[in-house]
Amino acid sequence: MRTVKLALLAAACMSAALAQGAPAAGPGMALDNAPRAPVLSAAGLEAGDKPLPPPAPGLPALLKRAIPRDPQVMAAAAALRGAEARYKQARSRMLPNLGLESAKGRSNDLDLGQPVDRRTQTVDATLRWNIANGGADMAELRASWRDVAAAEADLRKARDDCAEKLADAYFDVQRLNHTLALSLVRLSEVGQLVALVARQTEAGKASQLDTQQAQSSQLDAELTQDSLLAERDAALVKLQVLAGEAVPELREFTFAQPLADLDPGDSAAPLSAAKERAAAARLRVRSWASTMAPKVDVQLRRNLNNHTDPAPTTISQRGWSIGINWDIPLGGESQYRRNETISRADQADAEVLRVGQVARAERDSLPARIASAERSLALLDAQVVKMAALVHGTGIQFEAGRRNLQQIIQTRDSYFSVQQRRIEQSHKLLLAQMRQRTLAGQLLPAFGLADERTAVPPPN
């Protein structure tokens, strides 16, 4: 009875796969067209709500929806807005400051030799413009613009990380769906083998030990199927959590064409961010003479209201002044501050070397890994074809009595193992190709997504 139930279950699953447009799995089948396993559905709608249109299927559409709401991307976008605000603050320091001063007081004055108790209430408008401060404002302005570029590179890195993380989970579910399809076929074939051995046992052509051995092989196939189902369900939950939505349908995705060997320094986000921060740190290093230069301010003042009782003999209505402020810290604060900026610049330069070294090490190892995976995949494809023919031949010989049960079970298990290795190798190749595009800064374009960049004009 168990054999009949398993055969019916396998037939039902294969019929559902064929209804979805996927061919049935078997010897020599195309693994990329394996049937999909069912996935979790979205939450139900409340009463009275209009049904929303289903989201577009496929990995690129999923990434387009998921990347903007990823926490890492949101944090990087907020950091970019903060960097742009700091740049605008630095730019505003190049313009004058408009002020309004109000004073109210009382004083005991001596006016023409006579003591006077005078009350004063004045309102003045001022315009102050710092025209020289040793180049500190211009250095900060240029460095802030570099900080904006670094924050923009951090945002690109966050988008790449989100896309790579989500695609990794997507490809993992895709791999397990392929393996599940093959496991389902194996389970159906083992069920047919158990039924065949049972008939041979009833006819006296096989012993009870053969029946038990066939049933043991069936139990092993069931355990494999249950384990794969649990692993697929866990991977699907992970994918849906990362995506922030239900994933009702998975479509196959492969990268269209091989990627040229690009230098990660050309467009890779991590190295670009490190270089921009190093440039910003170097721009903040001022010369010793600049740190000791005086500050020069031009100030215009106009009196708006003056209530002084008794009135003085003269009242200033308007005027201008130039002030020079020259502070020389006797404790050496200026020199120590300059030494700090030099150390920070050296640290940023070392970080550029570190990031570049890590990127080059991974980049240089990827072509050999990809080439090895492609060679192994071609060999496994050939082995799958040969094993399919071997399985078919041993099945005919077993029915003719020229092969024993142990041989056919071992042959079918080996065939399933080769198919699994082929799927695993294809999965590794896909991940290596994705990583290569990430290092080259070409991951989002490979998924058909725009690489957004900020449009902050550089300072003059």
DRENDO-1510 file (C-alpha; in Angstrom, 1 decimal, always signed):
<recs>
REC; n; res; u; v; w
REC; 1; MET; +0.0; +0.0; +0.0 .
REC; 2; ARG; +2.9; +2.4; +0.8 .
REC; 3; THR; +4.3; +1.7; -2.7 .
REC; 4; VAL; +1.1; +2.6; -4.3 .
REC; 5; LYS; +0.7; +5.8; -2.3 .
REC; 6; LEU; +4.3; +6.9; -3.1 .
REC; 7; ALA; +3.8; +6.2; -6.8 .
REC; 8; LEU; +0.5; +8.2; -6.7 .
REC; 9; LEU; +2.3; +11.1; -4.9 .
REC; 10; ALA; +5.1; +11.2; -7.4 .
REC; 11; ALA; +2.7; +11.1; -10.3 .
REC; 12; ALA; +0.7; +13.9; -8.9 .
REC; 13; CYS; +3.8; +16.1; -8.3 .
REC; 14; MET; +5.1; +15.4; -11.8 .
REC; 15; SER; +1.6; +16.2; -13.3 .
REC; 16; ALA; +1.6; +19.5; -11.4 .
REC; 17; ALA; +5.1; +20.3; -12.7 .
REC; 18; LEU; +4.0; +19.5; -16.3 .
REC; 19; ALA; +1.0; +21.7; -15.9 .
REC; 20; GLN; +3.4; +24.6; -15.0 .
REC; 21; GLY; +5.3; +24.1; -18.2 .
REC; 22; ALA; +8.3; +22.2; -16.7 .
REC; 23; PRO; +9.3; +18.9; -18.3 .
REC; 24; ALA; +9.4; +15.7; -16.2 .
REC; 25; ALA; +12.7; +14.9; -14.7 .
REC; 26; GLY; +14.5; +11.7; -15.8 .
REC; 27; PRO; +17.7; +10.4; -17.2 .
REC; 28; GLY; +19.4; +13.1; -19.2 .
REC; 29; MET; +16.8; +15.8; -18.3 .
REC; 30; ALA; +17.6; +19.5; -18.4 .
REC; 31; LEU; +18.0; +20.5; -14.7 .
REC; 32; ASP; +17.3; +24.2; -15.4 .
REC; 33; ASN; +13.7; +23.2; -16.3 .
REC; 34; ALA; +13.1; +21.2; -13.1 .
REC; 35; PRO; +9.6; +21.7; -11.6 .
REC; 36; ARG; +9.2; +24.3; -8.9 .
REC; 37; ALA; +8.3; +23.3; -5.4 .
REC; 38; PRO; +5.3; +25.1; -3.8 .
REC; 39; VAL; +6.1; +28.3; -1.9 .
REC; 40; LEU; +4.4; +30.3; +0.9 .
REC; 41; SER; +1.5; +32.5; -0.1 .
REC; 42; ALA; +1.0; +36.1; +0.8 .
REC; 43; ALA; -1.2; +37.2; +3.7 .
REC; 44; GLY; -5.0; +37.4; +2.9 .
REC; 45; LEU; -6.8; +40.7; +2.2 .
REC; 46; GLU; -9.2; +42.2; +4.7 .
REC; 47; ALA; -12.9; +42.4; +3.9 .
REC; 48; GLY; -13.7; +45.1; +1.4 .
REC; 49; ASP; -10.1; +45.6; +0.2 .
REC; 50; LYS; -9.5; +45.4; -3.5 .
REC; 51; PRO; -7.0; +42.7; -4.5 .
REC; 52; LEU; -3.6; +44.1; -5.4 .
REC; 53; PRO; -2.0; +43.1; -8.6 .
REC; 54; PRO; +0.6; +40.3; -8.1 .
REC; 55; PRO; +4.2; +41.5; -8.0 .
REC; 56; ALA; +6.3; +40.9; -11.0 .
REC; 57; PRO; +8.1; +37.5; -10.8 .
REC; 58; GLY; +11.8; +37.0; -11.3 .
REC; 59; LEU; +15.0; +38.0; -9.5 .
REC; 60; PRO; +15.5; +41.5; -11.1 .
REC; 61; ALA; +11.9; +42.6; -10.2 .
REC; 62; LEU; +12.3; +41.3; -6.7 .
REC; 63; LEU; +15.6; +43.2; -6.2 .
REC; 64; LYS; +14.0; +46.3; -7.6 .
REC; 65; ARG; +11.4; +46.2; -4.9 .
REC; 66; ALA; +13.6; +44.9; -2.0 .
REC; 67; ILE; +16.7; +47.1; -2.3 .
REC; 68; PRO; +15.1; +50.4; -1.4 .
REC; 69; ARG; +13.6; +49.1; +1.8 .
REC; 70; ASP; +16.7; +47.2; +3.0 .
REC; 71; PRO; +17.9; +48.6; +6.4 .
REC; 72; GLN; +21.6; +48.8; +5.2 .
REC; 73; VAL; +20.6; +50.7; +2.1 .
REC; 74; MET; +18.3; +53.0; +4.1 .
REC; 75; ALA; +21.1; +53.8; +6.6 .
REC; 76; ALA; +23.6; +54.5; +3.8 .
REC; 77; ALA; +21.1; +56.8; +2.1 .
REC; 78; ALA; +20.6; +58.7; +5.3 .
REC; 79; ALA; +24.4; +59.0; +5.7 .
REC; 80; LEU; +24.6; +60.4; +2.2 .
REC; 81; ARG; +22.0; +63.0; +3.0 .
REC; 82; GLY; +23.9; +63.9; +6.1 .
REC; 83; ALA; +27.1; +64.2; +4.0 .
REC; 84; GLU; +25.4; +66.5; +1.5 .
REC; 85; ALA; +24.1; +68.6; +4.4 .
REC; 86; ARG; +27.6; +69.0; +5.8 .
REC; 87; TYR; +28.9; +70.0; +2.4 .
REC; 88; LYS; +26.2; +72.7; +2.1 .
REC; 89; GLN; +27.1; +73.9; +5.6 .
REC; 90; ALA; +30.8; +74.2; +4.5 .
REC; 91; ARG; +29.7; +76.1; +1.4 .
REC; 92; SER; +27.5; +78.5; +3.4 .
REC; 93; ARG; +30.6; +79.6; +5.3 .
REC; 94; MET; +31.9; +81.3; +2.2 .
REC; 95; LEU; +29.0; +83.8; +2.4 .
REC; 96; PRO; +28.6; +86.7; +4.8 .
REC; 97; ASN; +26.5; +86.5; +8.0 .
REC; 98; LEU; +23.6; +88.9; +8.6 .
REC; 99; GLY; +22.9; +89.7; +12.3 .
REC; 100; LEU; +20.6; +91.8; +14.5 .
REC; 101; GLU; +21.9; +93.1; +17.8 .
REC; 102; SER; +19.7; +94.6; +20.5 .
REC; 103; ALA; +21.1; +96.1; +23.7 .
REC; 104; LYS; +19.4; +97.6; +26.8 .
REC; 105; GLY; +21.3; +98.9; +29.7 .
REC; 106; ARG; +21.9; +101.6; +32.3 .
REC; 107; SER; +25.1; +103.5; +33.1 .
REC; 108; ASN; +26.5; +106.3; +35.2 .
REC; 109; ASP; +28.3; +108.6; +32.8 .
REC; 110; LEU; +30.1; +111.9; +33.1 .
REC; 111; ASP; +28.8; +114.3; +30.4 .
REC; 112; LEU; +30.6; +117.7; +30.2 .
REC; 113; GLY; +31.8; +117.3; +33.7 .
REC; 114; GLN; +28.3; +116.5; +35.0 .
REC; 115; PRO; +27.3; +113.1; +36.3 .
REC; 116; VAL; +24.5; +111.6; +34.2 .
REC; 117; ASP; +22.3; +108.5; +34.9 .
REC; 118; ARG; +21.7; +107.3; +31.4 .
REC; 119; ARG; +19.4; +104.5; +30.1 .
REC; 120; THR; +20.2; +103.0; +26.7 .
REC; 121; GLN; +18.1; +100.8; +24.3 .
REC; 122; THR; +19.5; +100.2; +20.8 .
REC; 123; VAL; +18.9; +97.9; +17.8 .
REC; 124; ASP; +21.7; +97.5; +15.2 .
REC; 125; ALA; +21.9; +95.5; +12.0 .
REC; 126; THR; +25.3; +93.9; +11.2 .
REC; 127; LEU; +26.8; +92.2; +8.2 .
REC; 128; ARG; +30.0; +90.3; +8.9 .
REC; 129; TRP; +32.1; +88.6; +6.3 .
REC; 130; ASN; +35.2; +86.5; +7.0 .
REC; 131; ILE; +37.5; +87.1; +4.1 .
REC; 132; ALA; +40.6; +85.2; +5.3 .
REC; 133; ASN; +41.2; +82.4; +7.8 .
REC; 134; GLY; +44.2; +80.7; +6.4 .
REC; 135; GLY; +42.3; +78.7; +3.8 .
REC; 136; ALA; +40.4; +76.6; +6.4 .
REC; 137; ASP; +37.0; +77.1; +4.9 .
REC; 138; MET; +38.1; +76.2; +1.4 .
REC; 139; ALA; +39.9; +73.1; +2.6 .
REC; 140; GLU; +36.8; +72.0; +4.6 .
REC; 141; LEU; +34.6; +72.7; +1.5 .
REC; 142; ARG; +36.7; +70.5; -0.8 .
REC; 143; ALA; +37.1; +67.8; +1.8 .
REC; 144; SER; +33.3; +67.8; +2.4 .
REC; 145; TRP; +32.7; +67.3; -1.3 .
REC; 146; ARG; +35.0; +64.2; -1.1 .
REC; 147; ASP; +33.0; +63.0; +1.9 .
REC; 148; VAL; +29.8; +63.2; -0.2 .
REC; 149; ALA; +31.5; +61.1; -2.9 .
REC; 150; ALA; +32.6; +58.6; -0.3 .
REC; 151; ALA; +29.0; +58.4; +1.1 .
REC; 152; GLU; +27.7; +57.9; -2.4 .
REC; 153; ALA; +30.1; +55.0; -2.9 .
REC; 154; ASP; +29.0; +53.6; +0.5 .
REC; 155; LEU; +25.4; +53.7; -0.8 .
REC; 156; ARG; +26.4; +51.8; -3.9 .
REC; 157; LYS; +28.2; +49.3; -1.8 .
REC; 158; ALA; +25.1; +48.9; +0.4 .
REC; 159; ARG; +22.9; +48.3; -2.7 .
REC; 160; ASP; +25.5; +45.8; -4.1 .
REC; 161; ASP; +25.6; +44.0; -0.7 .
REC; 162; CYS; +21.8; +43.8; -0.5 .
REC; 163; ALA; +21.5; +42.6; -4.1 .
REC; 164; GLU; +24.3; +40.0; -3.6 .
REC; 165; LYS; +22.7; +38.8; -0.3 .
REC; 166; LEU; +19.2; +38.5; -1.7 .
REC; 167; ALA; +20.5; +36.9; -4.9 .
REC; 168; ASP; +22.5; +34.3; -2.9 .
REC; 169; ALA; +19.3; +33.3; -1.0 .
REC; 170; TYR; +17.4; +33.2; -4.3 .
REC; 171; PHE; +19.9; +31.0; -6.0 .
REC; 172; ASP; +20.0; +28.7; -3.0 .
REC; 173; VAL; +16.2; +28.1; -3.2 .
REC; 174; GLN; +16.7; +27.6; -7.0 .
REC; 175; ARG; +19.3; +25.0; -6.3 .
REC; 176; LEU; +17.2; +23.1; -3.8 .
REC; 177; ASN; +14.2; +23.2; -6.1 .
REC; 178; HIS; +16.3; +21.5; -8.8 .
REC; 179; THR; +17.5; +18.9; -6.3 .
REC; 180; LEU; +14.0; +18.3; -5.0 .
REC; 181; ALA; +12.8; +17.6; -8.6 .
REC; 182; LEU; +15.4; +14.9; -9.0 .
REC; 183; SER; +14.8; +13.5; -5.6 .
REC; 184; LEU; +11.1; +13.2; -6.4 .
REC; 185; VAL; +11.9; +11.3; -9.6 .
REC; 186; ARG; +14.3; +9.0; -7.6 .
REC; 187; LEU; +11.6; +8.4; -5.0 .
REC; 188; SER; +9.1; +7.4; -7.8 .
REC; 189; GLU; +11.6; +5.1; -9.5 .
REC; 190; VAL; +12.5; +3.4; -6.2 .
REC; 191; GLY; +8.8; +2.9; -5.5 .
REC; 192; GLN; +8.5; +1.2; -8.9 .
REC; 193; LEU; +11.6; -1.0; -8.0 .
REC; 194; VAL; +10.0; -2.0; -4.7 .
REC; 195; ALA; +6.8; -3.1; -6.6 .
REC; 196; LEU; +8.9; -5.0; -9.1 .
REC; 197; VAL; +10.8; -6.8; -6.4 .
REC; 198; ALA; +7.6; -7.6; -4.6 .
REC; 199; ARG; +6.2; -9.2; -7.7 .
REC; 200; GLN; +9.4; -11.2; -8.3 .
REC; 201; THR; +9.2; -12.4; -4.6 .
REC; 202; GLU; +5.7; -13.6; -5.1 .
REC; 203; ALA; +6.8; -15.4; -8.2 .
REC; 204; GLY; +9.6; -17.0; -6.4 .
REC; 205; LYS; +12.3; -15.2; -8.4 .
REC; 206; ALA; +13.5; -13.1; -5.4 .
REC; 207; SER; +13.9; -13.7; -1.7 .
REC; 208; GLN; +12.5; -11.7; +1.2 .
REC; 209; LEU; +15.9; -10.2; +1.8 .
REC; 210; ASP; +15.7; -8.6; -1.7 .
REC; 211; THR; +12.3; -7.1; -0.7 .
REC; 212; GLN; +13.8; -5.7; +2.5 .
REC; 213; GLN; +16.8; -4.3; +0.7 .
REC; 214; ALA; +14.5; -2.6; -1.8 .
REC; 215; GLN; +12.4; -1.2; +1.0 .
REC; 216; SER; +15.5; +0.0; +2.8 .
REC; 217; SER; +16.5; +1.9; -0.4 .
REC; 218; GLN; +13.0; +3.4; -0.5 .
REC; 219; LEU; +13.4; +4.6; +3.1 .
REC; 220; ASP; +16.7; +6.2; +2.2 .
REC; 221; ALA; +15.0; +8.0; -0.7 .
REC; 222; GLU; +12.2; +9.2; +1.6 .
REC; 223; LEU; +14.7; +10.5; +4.2 .
REC; 224; THR; +16.6; +12.4; +1.5 .
REC; 225; GLN; +13.4; +13.9; +0.2 .
REC; 226; ASP; +12.3; +15.0; +3.7 .
REC; 227; SER; +15.7; +16.5; +4.4 .
REC; 228; LEU; +15.7; +18.4; +1.1 .
REC; 229; LEU; +12.1; +19.7; +1.8 .
REC; 230; ALA; +13.1; +21.0; +5.2 .
REC; 231; GLU; +16.2; +22.7; +3.8 .
REC; 232; ARG; +14.2; +24.2; +0.9 .
REC; 233; ASP; +11.6; +25.5; +3.3 .
REC; 234; ALA; +14.2; +27.1; +5.5 .
REC; 235; ALA; +15.9; +28.7; +2.5 .
REC; 236; LEU; +12.6; +30.0; +1.3 .
REC; 237; VAL; +11.8; +31.6; +4.7 .
REC; 238; LYS; +15.2; +33.2; +4.7 .
REC; 239; LEU; +14.6; +34.6; +1.2 .
REC; 240; GLN; +11.2; +36.0; +2.1 .
REC; 241; VAL; +12.6; +37.6; +5.3 .
REC; 242; LEU; +15.4; +39.3; +3.3 .
REC; 243; ALA; +13.0; +40.4; +0.5 .
REC; 244; GLY; +10.4; +41.7; +3.0 .
REC; 245; GLU; +7.6; +40.0; +1.0 .
REC; 246; ALA; +6.3; +36.6; -0.1 .
REC; 247; VAL; +7.9; +35.1; -3.1 .
REC; 248; PRO; +5.1; +33.2; -4.8 .
REC; 249; GLU; +7.2; +32.2; -7.9 .
REC; 250; LEU; +10.8; +31.7; -8.7 .
REC; 251; ARG; +12.1; +32.1; -12.3 .
REC; 252; GLU; +15.4; +30.8; -13.5 .
REC; 253; PHE; +18.2; +33.4; -13.7 .
REC; 254; THR; +21.6; +33.1; -15.3 .
REC; 255; PHE; +24.1; +35.8; -16.2 .
REC; 256; ALA; +23.8; +36.6; -19.9 .
REC; 257; GLN; +27.5; +36.8; -20.9 .
REC; 258; PRO; +31.0; +36.5; -19.4 .
REC; 259; LEU; +32.4; +39.5; -17.7 .
REC; 260; ALA; +35.7; +41.0; -18.9 .
REC; 261; ASP; +38.5; +41.1; -16.4 .
REC; 262; LEU; +38.1; +44.6; -15.0 .
REC; 263; ASP; +40.3; +46.3; -12.4 .
REC; 264; PRO; +38.2; +46.7; -9.2 .
REC; 265; GLY; +39.7; +50.2; -8.8 .
REC; 266; ASP; +37.7; +51.4; -11.8 .
REC; 267; SER; +34.3; +51.2; -10.3 .
REC; 268; ALA; +34.2; +49.0; -7.2 .
REC; 269; ALA; +32.3; +50.8; -4.4 .
REC; 270; PRO; +34.5; +49.8; -1.4 .
REC; 271; LEU; +37.7; +50.9; -3.0 .
REC; 272; SER; +36.1; +54.0; -4.4 .
REC; 273; ALA; +34.8; +55.0; -0.9 .
REC; 274; ALA; +38.2; +54.4; +0.7 .
REC; 275; LYS; +40.0; +56.6; -2.0 .
REC; 276; GLU; +37.5; +59.4; -1.5 .
REC; 277; ARG; +37.9; +59.3; +2.3 .
REC; 278; ALA; +41.7; +59.3; +1.9 .
REC; 279; ALA; +41.4; +62.4; -0.4 .
REC; 280; ALA; +39.2; +64.2; +2.1 .
REC; 281; ALA; +41.6; +63.5; +4.9 .
REC; 282; ARG; +44.6; +64.7; +2.9 .
REC; 283; LEU; +42.7; +67.9; +2.0 .
REC; 284; ARG; +42.1; +68.6; +5.7 .
REC; 285; VAL; +45.9; +68.7; +6.2 .
REC; 286; ARG; +46.9; +72.4; +6.2 .
REC; 287; SER; +50.4; +73.8; +6.1 .
REC; 288; TRP; +52.0; +75.1; +9.2 .
REC; 289; ALA; +51.8; +78.7; +7.9 .
REC; 290; SER; +48.1; +78.3; +7.3 .
REC; 291; THR; +47.4; +77.2; +10.8 .
REC; 292; MET; +49.2; +80.3; +12.2 .
REC; 293; ALA; +47.6; +82.8; +9.8 .
REC; 294; PRO; +45.3; +85.4; +11.2 .
REC; 295; LYS; +41.5; +85.7; +10.7 .
REC; 296; VAL; +40.3; +88.8; +8.8 .
REC; 297; ASP; +36.7; +90.0; +9.2 .
REC; 298; VAL; +34.9; +92.8; +7.4 .
REC; 299; GLN; +31.9; +94.1; +9.4 .
REC; 300; LEU; +29.2; +96.6; +8.4 .
REC; 301; ARG; +26.9; +98.1; +11.1 .
REC; 302; ARG; +23.8; +100.2; +10.8 .
REC; 303; ASN; +21.7; +101.6; +13.7 .
REC; 304; LEU; +18.0; +100.8; +13.4 .
REC; 305; ASN; +16.7; +102.2; +16.7 .
REC; 306; ASN; +18.3; +104.2; +19.5 .
REC; 307; HIS; +16.5; +105.3; +22.7 .
REC; 308; THR; +19.0; +106.9; +25.0 .
REC; 309; ASP; +17.9; +109.1; +27.8 .
REC; 310; PRO; +19.4; +111.5; +28.3 .
REC; 311; ALA; +20.8; +111.6; +24.7 .
REC; 312; PRO; +24.6; +111.7; +24.3 .
REC; 313; THR; +26.3; +114.4; +22.3 .
REC; 314; THR; +27.1; +112.0; +19.4 .
REC; 315; ILE; +25.2; +108.9; +18.2 .
REC; 316; SER; +26.7; +106.5; +15.6 .
REC; 317; GLN; +24.3; +105.8; +12.8 .
REC; 318; ARG; +26.3; +103.6; +10.5 .
REC; 319; GLY; +29.9; +102.4; +10.1 .
REC; 320; TRP; +32.3; +99.7; +8.9 .
REC; 321; SER; +35.4; +98.1; +10.4 .
REC; 322; ILE; +38.0; +95.5; +9.5 .
REC; 323; GLY; +39.1; +93.2; +12.3 .
REC; 324; ILE; +42.2; +91.1; +12.4 .
REC; 325; ASN; +42.3; +88.3; +14.9 .
REC; 326; TRP; +45.6; +86.5; +15.4 .
REC; 327; ASP; +45.5; +83.7; +18.0 .
REC; 328; ILE; +48.7; +81.9; +18.8 .
REC; 329; PRO; +48.2; +79.1; +21.3 .
REC; 330; LEU; +51.2; +79.0; +23.5 .
REC; 331; GLY; +50.7; +75.3; +24.3 .
REC; 332; GLY; +51.1; +74.2; +20.7 .
REC; 333; GLU; +47.5; +73.4; +20.1 .
REC; 334; SER; +47.6; +74.3; +16.4 .
REC; 335; GLN; +50.6; +72.1; +15.7 .
REC; 336; TYR; +49.1; +69.2; +17.5 .
REC; 337; ARG; +45.9; +69.6; +15.6 .
REC; 338; ARG; +47.8; +69.6; +12.4 .
REC; 339; ASN; +49.7; +66.4; +13.5 .
REC; 340; GLU; +46.3; +64.8; +14.1 .
REC; 341; THR; +45.1; +65.5; +10.6 .
REC; 342; ILE; +48.3; +64.1; +9.2 .
REC; 343; SER; +47.9; +60.9; +11.1 .
REC; 344; ARG; +44.3; +60.6; +10.0 .
REC; 345; ALA; +45.4; +61.1; +6.4 .
REC; 346; ASP; +48.1; +58.4; +6.8 .
REC; 347; GLN; +45.5; +56.0; +8.3 .
REC; 348; ALA; +43.1; +56.7; +5.3 .
REC; 349; ASP; +45.9; +56.0; +2.8 .
REC; 350; ALA; +46.7; +52.7; +4.6 .
REC; 351; GLU; +43.0; +51.8; +4.4 .
REC; 352; VAL; +43.1; +52.3; +0.6 .
REC; 353; LEU; +46.0; +49.9; +0.4 .
REC; 354; ARG; +44.2; +47.3; +2.6 .
REC; 355; VAL; +40.9; +47.5; +0.6 .
REC; 356; GLY; +42.7; +47.3; -2.7 .
REC; 357; GLN; +44.8; +44.4; -1.6 .
REC; 358; VAL; +41.7; +42.4; -0.5 .
REC; 359; ALA; +39.9; +43.2; -3.7 .
REC; 360; ARG; +42.8; +42.2; -5.9 .
REC; 361; ALA; +43.4; +39.0; -4.0 .
REC; 362; GLU; +39.8; +37.9; -4.5 .
REC; 363; ARG; +39.6; +39.3; -8.1 .
REC; 364; ASP; +42.7; +37.4; -9.2 .
REC; 365; SER; +41.5; +34.1; -7.8 .
REC; 366; LEU; +38.1; +34.3; -9.4 .
REC; 367; PRO; +39.0; +33.6; -13.0 .
REC; 368; ALA; +40.7; +30.3; -12.1 .
REC; 369; ARG; +37.8; +29.3; -9.9 .
REC; 370; ILE; +35.3; +30.1; -12.7 .
REC; 371; ALA; +37.3; +28.3; -15.3 .
REC; 372; SER; +37.6; +25.2; -13.0 .
REC; 373; ALA; +33.9; +25.3; -12.3 .
REC; 374; GLU; +33.1; +25.5; -16.0 .
REC; 375; ARG; +35.4; +22.5; -16.8 .
REC; 376; SER; +33.9; +20.5; -14.0 .
REC; 377; LEU; +30.4; +21.3; -15.1 .
REC; 378; ALA; +31.1; +20.2; -18.7 .
REC; 379; LEU; +32.6; +16.9; -17.3 .
REC; 380; LEU; +29.6; +16.4; -15.1 .
REC; 381; ASP; +27.2; +17.0; -18.0 .
REC; 382; ALA; +28.9; +14.2; -19.9 .
REC; 383; GLN; +28.9; +12.0; -16.8 .
REC; 384; VAL; +25.1; +12.6; -16.3 .
REC; 385; VAL; +24.5; +11.4; -19.9 .
REC; 386; LYS; +26.6; +8.3; -19.5 .
REC; 387; MET; +25.1; +7.5; -16.1 .
REC; 388; ALA; +21.6; +7.9; -17.5 .
REC; 389; ALA; +22.4; +5.3; -20.2 .
REC; 390; LEU; +23.9; +3.0; -17.6 .
REC; 391; VAL; +20.8; +3.2; -15.4 .
REC; 392; HIS; +18.6; +2.4; -18.3 .
REC; 393; GLY; +20.8; -0.5; -19.3 .
REC; 394; THR; +21.0; -2.0; -15.8 .
REC; 395; GLY; +17.3; -1.7; -15.4 .
REC; 396; ILE; +16.8; -3.9; -18.6 .
REC; 397; GLN; +19.4; -6.4; -17.4 .
REC; 398; PHE; +17.8; -6.6; -14.0 .
REC; 399; GLU; +14.5; -7.5; -15.4 .
REC; 400; ALA; +16.3; -10.1; -17.6 .
REC; 401; GLY; +18.0; -11.5; -14.5 .
REC; 402; ARG; +21.5; -10.6; -15.5 .
REC; 403; ARG; +22.0; -7.9; -12.7 .
REC; 404; ASN; +21.2; -8.3; -9.1 .
REC; 405; LEU; +19.3; -5.9; -6.9 .
REC; 406; GLN; +22.4; -4.5; -5.1 .
REC; 407; GLN; +23.9; -3.5; -8.5 .
REC; 408; ILE; +20.9; -1.6; -9.7 .
REC; 409; ILE; +20.4; +0.2; -6.4 .
REC; 410; GLN; +24.1; +1.3; -6.4 .
REC; 411; THR; +23.9; +2.4; -10.0 .
REC; 412; ARG; +20.8; +4.5; -9.3 .
REC; 413; ASP; +22.3; +6.0; -6.2 .
REC; 414; SER; +25.4; +6.9; -8.1 .
REC; 415; TYR; +23.3; +8.5; -10.8 .
REC; 416; PHE; +21.5; +10.7; -8.2 .
REC; 417; SER; +24.8; +11.7; -6.6 .
REC; 418; VAL; +26.2; +12.8; -10.0 .
REC; 419; GLN; +23.1; +14.8; -10.7 .
REC; 420; GLN; +23.4; +16.4; -7.2 .
REC; 421; ARG; +27.1; +17.3; -7.9 .
REC; 422; ARG; +26.1; +18.8; -11.2 .
REC; 423; ILE; +23.6; +21.1; -9.5 .
REC; 424; GLU; +26.0; +22.0; -6.8 .
REC; 425; GLN; +28.7; +22.8; -9.3 .
REC; 426; SER; +26.3; +24.9; -11.4 .
REC; 427; HIS; +25.4; +26.8; -8.2 .
REC; 428; LYS; +29.0; +27.5; -7.3 .
REC; 429; LEU; +29.7; +28.8; -10.8 .
REC; 430; LEU; +26.7; +31.1; -10.6 .
REC; 431; LEU; +27.9; +32.5; -7.2 .
REC; 432; ALA; +31.4; +33.0; -8.5 .
REC; 433; GLN; +30.1; +34.9; -11.6 .
REC; 434; MET; +28.0; +37.1; -9.3 .
REC; 435; ARG; +31.0; +37.8; -7.0 .
REC; 436; GLN; +33.1; +38.7; -10.0 .
REC; 437; ARG; +30.5; +41.3; -11.1 .
REC; 438; THR; +30.3; +42.7; -7.6 .
REC; 439; LEU; +34.0; +43.2; -7.4 .
REC; 440; ALA; +33.9; +44.9; -10.8 .
REC; 441; GLY; +31.0; +47.2; -9.8 .
REC; 442; GLN; +28.8; +45.6; -12.4 .
REC; 443; LEU; +26.3; +43.7; -10.3 .
REC; 444; LEU; +23.3; +46.0; -10.5 .
REC; 445; PRO; +23.6; +46.5; -14.3 .
REC; 446; ALA; +23.8; +42.7; -14.6 .
REC; 447; PHE; +20.4; +42.5; -13.0 .
REC; 448; GLY; +19.1; +45.3; -15.2 .
REC; 449; LEU; +19.0; +47.9; -12.4 .
REC; 450; ALA; +20.2; +51.4; -12.6 .
REC; 451; ASP; +23.3; +52.4; -10.7 .
REC; 452; GLU; +22.1; +55.6; -9.0 .
REC; 453; ARG; +24.6; +58.4; -8.3 .
REC; 454; THR; +24.4; +61.7; -6.7 .
REC; 455; ALA; +24.7; +65.0; -8.6 .
REC; 456; VAL; +26.6; +67.3; -6.1 .
REC; 457; PRO; +28.6; +69.8; -8.1 .
REC; 458; PRO; +32.3; +70.0; -7.2 .
REC; 459; PRO; +33.5; +73.2; -5.5 .
REC; 460; ASN; +35.3; +75.8; -7.6 .
</recs>
